[in-house]
Amino acid sequence: MLEFLRTRTPVRGPKLGCGEGGCGACVVLISKYNPATDEVTEHSASSCLTLVGSLNHCSVTTSEGIGNTRHGYHPVQQRLAGFHASQCGFCTPGMCMSIFSALVKADKPDGPAPPTGFSKLTCSEAEHAVSGNLCRCTGYRPILDTCKSFAADVDLEDLGLNSFWKKGTDRADVGKLPEYSSGAVCTFPEFLKSEIKGQMNDIPAAIAGQDGWYHPKSIEELHSLFDSNWFDENSVKIVASNTGAGVYKDQDLYDKYIDIQGIPELSVIDRSSKGLEIGAAVSISKVIEVFSDGTPVFTKIAGHLSKVASPFVRNTATVGGNVIMAQRLQFPSDIATVLLAAGSTVTVQTASKMLRLTMEEFLEQPPCDAKTILLSIFVPDWGSDNVIFETSRASPRPFGNAVSFVNSAFLARTSGQLVIEDICLAFGAYGVDHATRARKVEEFLKGKSVSAAVILEAVQLLKDVISPSEGTTHPEYRVSLAVSFLFSFLSSLGNNLNEPANAIAPNGSCANGPEKHGTVGSDDLPVRSRQELVFSDEYKPVGKPITKAGAELQASGEAMYVDDIPAPKDCLYGAFMYSTHPHAHVKSVNFRSSLASEKVITVISAKDIPVGGKNVGSGFRMLGEEALFGDPVSEFAGQNIGIVIAETQKYAYMAAKQAVIDYSTENLEPPILTIEDAIQHNSYFQTPPFLAPRPVGDIDQGMSQADHKILSGER
């Protein structure tokens, strides 16, 4: 969708940042209409991962759509400017849409009306609204102040420097802020509602979709597509939300897509006394919502899932897709670890039969093929009596949007005397193929009452179990994290330990009632600070909080950046092909047989430089010139070999990856890799005279008279 918006429409608000759904610069609001209930639902999403083919009958709102120079700015944009929350402004439209999405979600008709000028958003929700948006220059304090200015439970005096009132002198009043009222922006136009209603009675379209898109309405239709002659897993992609492409990049283009979102069996949510059945295509955000209203185990699962990815990714990413990536591609999934500890089972449909497997059995199977479909996940209801469930994760960012160094989930059933009757200890993301159970530690703990000696023995056993594979970064750190998670969990279960009565449980969860084990974890504490300022008129008006000119333009997405300049008509795009071999002849450049290589229009290399031209990429006065292309010898790995030309930038990048370069080292001297080699071959960089150091004093005499001498050394 991002490519479509930026190349086929005048919209420039969503930006291409990481292209992985990890920075939030491309966030937009997607709205869907249900004609049966006459309801509109909205959610934020990464436009860099969302496929245009999945947006049929959807409305997309960008930062320009909620406010602009022509129709006036939205209060979100005005407050971002007034709280000085925009510096370079590149990521500000994404911030704007994340905040706006949180406001739309909070201001649904349910519940009492908020005070005038505020929304139903709480400070905690406001802080999490931009938890997936990365800012590299402004700093998060003014951005959080903007978010919290909409929250009804905010203390306005805590908000920082702004251009609405003078800190410490003027009274902080919501009336001084740009007025906010819910529902002022129409997220789903009436004409589109009418169009959808008019198509309700039409005959359903065949599964053979247009433009390569197929929308099966049942598992049977899906398998009929699998059995068709045109199905080829190398050219056909099965998608529910496509967020997995942010983790595992597509190595080639696809000419057919099978969208499984419309299959009812994959969207089921069935709650019973035995537990909760969740369809594989249910979004992670919906799973969090469903689990939040449940038993302590379910609530704990919801709390952990809220730290997976970012809000705008969770809104579209499916729980089944996450688990499938963990099974097929060894993705370090938090969800798989948590579901494993909760005793979950999965229902899998293969080409010939339907299987019901435990999560452990499913993860340990060989990677599923493309025709194996995960239908649903069942999480049993453990109740709350004598059941303790804890989860932990350590990652670079506590609010999510980062893969864990280690994650864990522990479930224990105890007797009245706090004797462990049964226990499950699951660990993941520490450098193994998938989440695993610490079976040896579990067997040791069963039937025991936790004491200091028992904890020590369990920790020693765990060190032998948690063994990161070779090549894993920071293996000792990951093992120590796993040990600390287990230690904290067992300490909270311990009897007569020399510890405070209210031990802090991992992640601040509650077990067996808050009066016994529950405290608030640091991750759940609000971000609080009060900014005190001392103003002086000595250098007036220097120091006055004046709103930056152009900040509202940046927030609306109308500010023009280099990449926002429209490309000329019939413009072509290029991507460099880079050498993968140092110091070698480039004999030939070919392309693998792929859909991407078919998009290549031409390849430009040193052979295409006109007569009289020079193969020069850059030159520095008195320092020499650097070649544009490695010709006829690639001097180093990463040197430009040529440029692939295609109709779009994506085509060019993808085709460049399909290049197959033939190298030869015949008649070439071995590369000079050490100082000794350089001296032997008399290979030196000549220092320009103006950079040559000037000797001061007699170096030989000074060295001979020095108190400490270097007898020998190597540099």
C-alpha positions in Angstrom: 0.0 0.0 0.0 2.8 2.4 0.8 4.3 2.1 -2.7 0.8 2.6 -4.2 0.1 5.7 -2.1 3.4 7.3 -2.9 3.6 6.6 -6.6 0.0 6.5 -7.7 -1.6 9.2 -5.6 -0.7 12.7 -4.4 -0.4 11.4 -0.8 3.1 11.8 0.7 2.4 11.6 4.5 3.3 8.0 5.0 7.0 7.6 4.7 9.3 4.7 3.9 11.5 4.2 6.9 12.5 0.6 7.7 10.1 -1.2 5.3 9.7 -3.8 8.0 6.8 -2.5 10.1 9.3 -1.6 12.9 9.5 2.2 12.8 5.9 3.5 12.4 6.8 6.1 9.8 4.2 4.6 7.4 1.3 4.2 9.7 -2.2 4.8 8.3 -5.7 4.1 9.6 -7.7 1.4 7.9 -11.5 1.3 8.3 -13.9 -1.5 7.5 -17.6 -1.4 7.2 -20.0 -4.2 8.2 -23.3 -3.7 6.3 -25.1 -6.3 8.4 -24.6 -4.3 11.6 -24.0 -0.9 10.1 -20.8 -0.6 12.1 -17.4 0.8 11.1 -14.2 -0.6 12.8 -10.9 1.1 12.5 -7.3 0.1 13.2 -3.8 1.5 12.5 -1.6 -0.5 10.2 1.8 -0.4 8.6 1.3 0.6 5.0 4.7 -0.8 4.0 3.5 -4.3 4.8 -0.2 -4.1 3.9 -1.0 -5.5 0.4 -3.3 -3.4 -1.7 -5.2 -6.5 -2.8 -6.3 -7.1 0.8 -8.0 -3.7 1.0 -11.1 -4.3 -1.1 -14.0 -2.2 0.3 -11.7 -0.6 2.9 -11.2 3.1 3.6 -7.6 4.3 4.2 -7.0 7.6 6.1 -3.5 9.2 6.1 -2.3 12.2 8.0 -3.4 14.5 5.2 -6.9 13.1 5.6 -7.4 14.2 9.2 -6.1 17.7 8.7 -4.3 19.9 6.2 -3.6 23.4 5.1 -6.8 23.6 3.0 -9.3 22.4 5.5 -7.5 23.2 8.8 -5.3 21.1 11.0 -6.5 18.4 13.4 -6.0 18.9 17.2 -3.5 16.0 17.1 -1.4 17.9 14.6 -1.8 21.2 16.4 -0.8 19.8 19.7 2.2 18.0 18.2 3.4 21.4 17.0 2.5 23.2 20.2 4.3 20.7 22.4 7.4 21.0 20.2 7.1 17.3 19.4 8.5 17.5 15.8 12.1 18.2 14.8 13.0 16.7 11.5 9.3 15.7 11.0 10.0 12.7 8.9 8.3 10.3 11.4 5.7 12.8 12.6 2.9 11.8 10.2 3.2 8.2 11.5 3.1 9.5 15.1 0.1 11.6 14.3 -1.8 8.6 12.9 -0.9 6.3 15.8 -2.3 8.9 18.3 -5.4 9.5 16.1 -6.0 5.7 15.9 -5.8 5.5 19.7 -8.3 8.3 20.1 -10.7 6.7 17.6 -10.5 3.4 19.4 -11.0 4.9 22.9 -13.9 7.2 21.9 -16.3 4.4 20.9 -19.8 5.0 22.1 -19.4 2.7 25.2 -19.0 4.2 28.6 -19.6 7.7 30.0 -18.6 10.8 28.1 -15.2 12.3 29.0 -14.8 15.9 30.3 -15.0 18.7 27.7 -11.8 18.9 25.7 -10.6 15.4 26.6 -11.1 12.0 25.1 -11.8 8.7 26.8 -8.1 7.8 26.5 -6.2 7.1 29.7 -2.6 8.2 30.4 -1.5 4.6 30.2 -3.2 4.0 26.9 -1.8 7.3 25.6 1.8 6.3 26.5 1.4 3.0 24.7 -0.2 4.6 21.6 3.2 5.5 20.1 5.1 2.6 21.6 5.8 1.2 18.1 6.8 4.6 16.6 10.6 5.3 16.6 11.8 8.9 16.8 15.5 9.5 16.1 15.8 13.2 16.9 12.9 14.8 18.8 12.9 12.8 22.0 9.9 11.1 23.5 9.0 13.6 26.3 7.2 16.1 24.1 5.6 13.3 22.0 4.2 11.7 25.2 3.0 15.1 26.5 1.0 15.4 23.2 -0.5 12.0 23.7 -1.4 12.6 27.4 -2.9 16.0 26.7 -5.9 14.1 25.3 -6.2 11.8 28.4 -9.0 12.7 30.9 -6.9 11.5 33.9 -3.8 13.6 33.1 -2.4 16.3 35.4 -2.0 19.1 33.0 0.7 20.7 35.3 2.9 17.6 34.6 3.0 18.4 30.9 6.2 20.0 29.7 7.2 23.1 27.8 4.6 24.2 25.3 3.3 27.2 23.4 -0.2 27.1 25.0 0.7 28.3 28.5 3.8 29.5 30.3 5.1 26.9 32.7 5.1 28.0 36.3 3.3 31.2 35.5 0.1 30.6 33.6 -2.6 28.2 34.8 -2.6 25.0 32.8 -6.1 24.7 31.3 -7.5 22.3 28.7 -9.4 25.3 27.3 -6.1 26.7 26.1 -5.4 23.6 24.0 -6.7 23.2 20.5 -10.2 21.9 21.0 -10.8 18.2 20.5 -14.1 16.5 19.8 -14.6 12.9 18.9 -16.1 11.9 15.5 -15.0 15.1 13.8 -13.2 13.1 11.1 -15.2 10.8 8.9 -13.1 7.6 8.5 -15.5 5.8 6.2 -17.3 7.8 3.5 -21.0 7.3 2.9 -20.6 6.6 -0.8 -18.5 3.6 0.0 -21.1 2.3 2.4 -23.7 2.6 -0.3 -21.5 0.7 -2.8 -21.0 -2.1 -0.3 -24.7 -2.3 0.5 -25.5 -2.5 -3.2 -23.2 -5.5 -3.6 -24.6 -7.5 -0.7 -27.1 -9.3 -2.9 -24.7 -9.9 -5.8 -23.6 -13.5 -6.7 -20.4 -14.3 -4.9 -17.3 -14.1 -7.1 -15.5 -17.3 -8.1 -12.4 -18.2 -6.2 -10.4 -17.5 -9.4 -9.6 -13.9 -8.5 -8.8 -11.0 -10.7 -5.2 -9.7 -11.1 -3.8 -12.8 -9.4 -5.8 -12.5 -6.2 -7.8 -15.4 -4.9 -10.3 -15.3 -2.0 -11.4 -18.7 -0.9 -14.4 -18.8 1.4 -13.9 -22.2 2.9 -11.2 -24.8 3.6 -12.5 -26.9 0.7 -12.1 -24.0 -1.7 -8.6 -23.5 -0.4 -7.6 -27.1 -1.0 -9.1 -26.9 -4.5 -6.7 -24.0 -5.2 -3.8 -26.1 -3.8 -4.8 -29.0 -6.2 -5.0 -26.7 -9.3 -2.4 -26.9 -12.0 -1.2 -23.3 -11.6 -0.4 -23.6 -7.9 3.4 -23.3 -7.3 4.6 -22.3 -3.9 7.5 -20.4 -5.4 5.2 -18.1 -7.3 2.1 -18.2 -5.1 2.0 -16.6 -1.7 -0.6 -17.5 1.0 -1.3 -14.4 3.1 -3.5 -13.3 5.9 -1.9 -10.0 6.8 1.6 -10.2 5.2 3.3 -8.8 8.3 5.7 -11.8 8.2 7.4 -10.1 5.2 8.8 -7.5 7.7 10.8 -10.3 9.3 11.5 -12.6 6.4 12.0 -10.6 3.2 10.5 -11.9 -0.1 13.3 -13.2 -2.2 11.3 -13.0 -5.4 8.1 -11.5 -6.7 4.8 -13.4 -6.7 2.2 -13.3 -9.5 -0.6 -14.9 -7.4 -1.8 -14.4 -3.9 -4.3 -16.5 -1.9 -5.9 -14.4 0.8 -7.2 -16.7 3.6 -8.8 -13.9 5.7 -12.3 -14.7 4.4 -12.3 -18.4 5.6 -14.7 -18.5 8.6 -13.0 -21.5 10.2 -9.8 -19.4 10.6 -11.6 -16.5 12.3 -13.5 -18.4 15.0 -13.5 -17.3 18.6 -15.2 -20.0 20.8 -15.2 -19.7 24.6 -16.4 -22.6 26.6 -16.0 -24.0 30.1 -13.0 -26.0 28.9 -11.1 -23.1 27.4 -10.8 -20.8 24.4 -10.6 -21.7 20.8 -8.9 -19.0 18.6 -8.9 -19.2 14.8 -5.4 -18.9 13.3 -6.4 -15.8 11.3 -7.5 -13.8 14.3 -5.4 -10.7 14.9 -3.1 -10.5 17.9 -4.9 -7.4 19.0 -8.2 -9.3 19.0 -6.6 -12.1 20.9 -5.4 -9.7 23.6 -8.9 -8.2 23.8 -10.5 -11.7 24.2 -8.0 -12.9 26.8 -8.1 -9.7 28.8 -11.6 -10.6 30.0 -10.8 -14.0 31.5 -9.1 -16.0 34.2 -5.7 -15.0 35.7 -3.9 -17.2 33.2 -5.8 -15.7 30.2 -5.1 -12.2 31.6 -1.5 -12.9 31.9 -1.3 -14.2 28.4 -2.9 -10.9 27.2 -0.4 -8.9 29.1 2.5 -10.7 27.5 1.1 -10.5 24.0 0.7 -6.7 24.4 4.5 -6.6 24.3 4.8 -8.4 21.0 5.6 -6.3 18.0 3.9 -2.9 18.0 0.2 -1.8 18.1 -0.1 -1.2 14.4 1.5 -4.6 13.6 -0.6 -6.4 16.2 -3.8 -5.0 14.7 -3.2 -7.0 11.5 -0.7 -9.7 12.4 -2.4 -13.0 13.1 -1.7 -15.3 16.0 -1.5 -18.3 13.7 1.0 -16.6 11.4 3.3 -15.9 14.3 3.1 -19.6 15.5 3.6 -20.9 11.9 6.8 -18.7 11.5 8.0 -20.2 14.8 7.5 -23.7 13.5 8.7 -23.3 9.9 11.3 -20.6 10.1 12.6 -20.8 13.7 11.2 -17.4 14.5 12.0 -16.4 18.2 8.3 -16.1 19.0 7.0 -15.0 22.4 3.5 -16.3 21.6 4.7 -19.8 21.0 6.5 -19.9 24.3 3.5 -18.6 26.3 1.0 -20.9 24.6 3.4 -23.9 25.1 3.4 -23.2 28.9 -0.4 -22.8 29.0 -0.9 -26.3 27.7 -2.3 -25.2 24.3 -3.1 -27.5 21.4 -3.4 -26.8 17.7 -5.6 -28.1 14.9 -3.7 -28.6 11.7 -5.2 -29.4 8.3 -2.9 -31.3 5.9 -3.7 -32.4 2.4 -5.2 -35.7 3.6 -6.3 -35.3 7.2 -6.9 -33.1 10.2 -4.6 -33.4 13.2 -4.9 -32.3 16.8 -1.4 -31.7 18.3 0.0 -30.3 21.5 2.0 -27.1 21.0 5.1 -29.0 21.9 4.4 -31.7 19.3 3.6 -29.1 16.6 6.8 -27.2 17.2 9.0 -30.3 17.2 7.6 -31.6 13.8 9.6 -31.0 10.6 8.7 -27.6 9.0 5.2 -27.6 7.6 4.9 -27.4 3.8 2.9 -24.7 2.0 -0.2 -26.8 1.8 -0.4 -27.4 5.6 -2.8 -25.0 7.2 -3.0 -24.1 10.9 -6.7 -23.9 11.6 -7.0 -22.9 15.3 -5.3 -22.8 18.7 -7.0 -24.1 21.8 -6.0 -22.7 25.2 -7.4 -24.6 28.2 -9.1 -22.8 31.1 -6.9 -23.5 34.1 -9.2 -21.5 36.5 -7.6 -19.7 39.4 -7.4 -22.2 42.3 -3.9 -23.2 43.2 -2.6 -22.3 39.7 0.2 -19.9 39.3 1.2 -18.6 35.8 4.1 -16.2 35.1 5.7 -14.9 31.9 8.9 -12.9 31.4 10.8 -11.5 28.5 14.0 -9.4 28.2 14.3 -7.2 25.1 15.9 -3.9 24.1 12.5 -2.1 24.5 10.1 -3.0 27.4 6.9 -2.0 25.6 7.6 -4.4 22.7 8.6 -3.7 19.1 11.7 -5.8 19.7 12.6 -9.5 19.6 13.4 -11.0 23.0 16.8 -12.1 24.1 15.0 -14.7 26.2 11.4 -15.3 26.9 9.8 -17.7 29.3 6.4 -18.8 30.7 5.9 -20.9 33.8 2.7 -22.6 35.0 2.5 -24.5 38.3 -0.3 -26.2 40.1 0.2 -26.4 43.9 -1.4 -28.0 46.8 -2.6 -26.2 49.9 0.8 -26.5 51.5 2.5 -24.9 48.4 3.8 -28.3 47.3 4.3 -28.3 43.5 1.9 -31.0 42.1 2.6 -30.2 38.4 4.7 -27.6 36.6 5.6 -26.5 33.1 8.7 -24.4 32.4 8.9 -23.1 28.8 11.8 -21.0 27.4 12.3 -19.6 24.0 14.4 -17.1 21.8 17.7 -18.0 23.5 19.3 -19.5 20.4 17.4 -22.7 19.6 15.0 -23.6 16.8 11.8 -23.2 18.8 10.5 -22.8 22.3 11.3 -25.8 24.6 10.3 -27.2 28.0 12.9 -27.7 30.7 11.8 -31.3 31.3 14.6 -32.2 33.7 13.9 -29.2 36.0 10.1 -29.9 35.9 10.7 -33.6 37.0 12.9 -32.4 39.8 10.4 -29.8 41.1 7.3 -32.1 41.0 6.2 -33.1 44.5 8.6 -30.6 46.3 8.0 -27.7 48.5 10.2 -24.8 47.3 13.1 -24.0 49.6 16.4 -22.3 49.1 18.1 -25.7 48.6 15.5 -26.7 46.0 15.9 -23.4 44.1 19.6 -23.8 44.0 19.4 -27.3 42.6 16.8 -26.2 40.1 19.0 -23.4 38.9 21.9 -25.7 38.5 19.8 -28.1 36.4 18.5 -25.3 34.2 22.0 -24.2 33.3 22.6 -27.6 31.7 19.2 -27.4 29.9 19.5 -23.9 28.5 22.2 -24.2 25.9 22.2 -21.6 23.1 23.3 -23.0 19.8 26.7 -22.1 18.3 26.8 -18.7 16.8 24.2 -17.2 19.2 25.1 -13.7 20.4 25.7 -13.2 24.1 25.1 -16.8 25.2 26.2 -16.3 28.8 23.8 -13.3 29.1 20.9 -15.3 27.8 21.5 -18.2 30.2 21.7 -15.8 33.1 18.4 -14.3 32.1 16.7 -17.7 32.0 18.1 -18.5 35.4 16.9 -15.1 36.8 13.4 -15.7 35.5 13.2 -19.1 37.1 14.7 -17.9 40.3 12.1 -15.1 40.6 9.3 -17.5 39.9 10.4 -20.1 42.4 11.1 -17.4 45.0 7.5 -16.3 44.8 6.4 -19.9 45.5 8.8 -20.5 48.3 7.9 -21.2 51.9 10.0 -19.8 54.8 12.5 -18.1 52.5 14.5 -15.1 53.9 12.8 -12.8 51.4 10.1 -10.0 51.7 6.6 -11.4 51.9 5.6 -9.6 48.7 8.2 -10.8 46.3 8.2 -9.0 43.0 7.0 -11.4 40.4 8.3 -11.3 36.8 6.6 -8.6 34.7 4.5 -7.7 37.7 1.9 -10.4 37.4 -0.5 -11.6 40.0 -0.6 -15.1 41.3 -3.0 -16.6 43.8 -4.3 -13.2 44.6 -2.6 -9.8 44.8 -2.3 -9.9 48.6 0.0 -12.9 48.4 2.3 -12.6 45.4 1.1 -9.6 43.3 3.0 -6.3 42.9 3.2 -3.9 40.0 6.0 -4.6 37.6 8.2 -1.7 36.4 6.9 -2.2 32.8 3.4 -1.3 33.9 4.3 1.9 35.8 3.3 5.2 34.1 6.0 7.4 32.7 5.9 10.3 35.1 8.0 13.4 35.4 7.5 17.1 36.0 9.4 19.7 34.0 10.2 22.8 36.0 11.5 25.9 34.1 13.0 29.2 35.2 12.3 32.0 32.7 14.3 35.2 32.3 13.6 38.3 30.3 17.3 39.1 30.1 17.6 37.8 26.5 13.9 38.2 25.6 12.5 36.8 23.3 15.2 34.1 23.3 13.9 31.2 25.4 10.2 31.9 24.6 8.5 28.6 23.6 7.5 29.6 20.1 5.9 27.0 17.9 8.3 26.0 15.1 7.3 27.2 11.7 6.3 24.3 9.6 5.7 21.8 12.4 2.0 21.5 11.5 3.0 20.9 7.9 5.3 18.1 9.0 2.5 16.6 11.2 0.0 16.6 8.3 2.5 15.1 5.9 2.5 18.0 3.5 6.1 19.0 4.2 8.1 18.2 1.1 11.2 15.9 1.6 13.6 14.9 -1.2 11.9 11.5 -1.7 8.5 13.3 -1.9 9.4 15.1 -5.1 7.4 13.6 -7.9 9.3 11.5 -10.3 9.3 12.5 -14.0 6.9 10.8 -16.3 8.0 7.4 -17.5 10.8 7.4 -15.0 12.8 4.2 -14.6 14.6 3.1 -11.4 17.9 1.5 -10.7 19.5 -0.7 -8.1 23.2 -1.5 -7.7 24.5 -5.1 -8.0 27.3 -5.6 -5.5 30.3 -7.9 -5.7 30.3 -10.8 -3.3 34.0 -11.7 -4.0 37.1 -9.7 -3.2 39.9 -9.2 -5.8 38.5 -11.3 -8.7 37.8 -10.9 -12.4 34.1 -10.3 -13.3 33.6 -12.7 -16.1 29.8 -12.4 -16.7 26.6 -11.3 -15.1 23.4 -13.3 -15.5 20.1 -13.6 -13.7 18.3 -16.6 -12.1 15.1 -17.6 -13.7 12.6 -15.7 -11.6 9.7 -13.4 -11.8 11.9 -10.5 -10.6 14.5 -11.1 -13.3 11.7 -10.8 -15.9 11.2 -7.2 -14.8 14.8 -6.2 -15.8 14.8 -3.7 -18.6 18.5 -3.4 -19.0 21.8 -3.6 -17.0 24.3 -0.7 -17.1 28.0 -1.6 -16.4 31.4 -0.3 -17.2 31.0 -1.5 -20.8 28.3 1.0 -21.3 30.4 4.1 -20.5 30.7 6.1 -23.8 34.0 6.5 -25.6 35.9 9.2 -24.0 34.2 8.7 -20.7 35.8 7.5 -17.5 34.9 4.8 -15.0 34.9 7.3 -12.1 32.4 7.2 -9.2 34.0 9.8 -7.0 37.2 11.8 -6.9 39.0 13.8 -4.3 41.5 16.5 -5.1 45.0 15.3 -4.4 43.6 12.0 -3.0 42.8 10.2 -6.3 39.7 8.7 -7.8 37.5 5.8 -7.0 36.0 3.6 -9.7 32.2 3.6 -10.2 32.2 0.0 -11.4 34.6 -2.9 -10.6 36.0 -3.5 -14.0 37.6 -5.7 -15.1 38.5 -6.7 -11.5 36.3 -6.5 -8.4 38.6 -5.0 -5.9 36.6 -5.7 -2.8 33.4 -7.4 -1.7 30.6 -4.9 -1.9 32.0 -3.0 -4.9 29.5 -1.9 -7.6 29.4 -4.3 -10.5 26.5 -2.8 -12.4 23.0 -1.2 -12.2 19.8 -3.0 -12.8 17.1 -0.9 -14.5 13.4 -1.6 -14.0 10.0 0.1 -14.0 9.8 0.4 -10.2 12.2 0.7 -7.4 10.9 -2.6 -5.9 11.4 -4.4 -9.2 15.0 -3.1 -9.4 15.9 -4.1 -5.9 14.4 -7.5 -6.2 16.0 -8.2 -9.6 19.4 -7.1 -8.3 19.2 -9.9 -5.7 18.7 -12.4 -8.5 22.0 -11.6 -10.2 24.4 -14.4 -10.6 28.0 -13.1 -11.1 30.7 -15.4 -12.4 34.2 -14.6 -10.9 37.7 -15.8 -11.7 41.0 -15.3 -9.9 43.1 -16.6 -12.7 46.3 -14.6 -13.3 45.7 -12.5 -10.2 48.1 -12.0 -7.4 46.8 -12.9 -3.9 45.3 -9.9 -2.2 47.4 -7.9 0.2 45.8 -8.4 3.6 48.5 -7.6 6.1 51.0 -4.9 6.8 53.8 -7.3 6.2 52.4 -8.2 2.8 52.1 -4.5 1.9 55.8 -3.8 2.9 56.9 -6.8 0.9 55.1 -5.6 -2.2 56.1 -2.0 -1.6 52.4 -1.1 -1.5 51.8 2.2 0.3 49.3 5.0 0.3 51.2 8.1 -0.5 50.5 10.8 2.1 49.8 14.2 0.5 52.4 16.8 1.6 49.8 19.0 3.4 48.8 16.0 5.5 52.3 14.7 6.2 53.2 14.9 9.9 56.0 17.3 10.8 58.6 15.8 13.2 59.3 17.8 16.3 62.6 17.2 18.1 64.9 14.3 17.8 62.8 11.1 18.0 65.7 8.7 18.1 67.4 10.5 20.9 64.2 10.8 22.9 63.5 7.1 22.5 67.0 6.2 23.6 66.7 8.3 26.7 63.2 7.2 27.7 62.7 5.6 31.1 60.5 2.9 29.6 61.5 1.3 26.3 59.5 -0.9 24.0 61.8 -3.8 23.2 59.5 -5.4 20.6 56.0 -5.0 19.5 53.4 -5.5 16.8 50.7 -3.1 15.6 
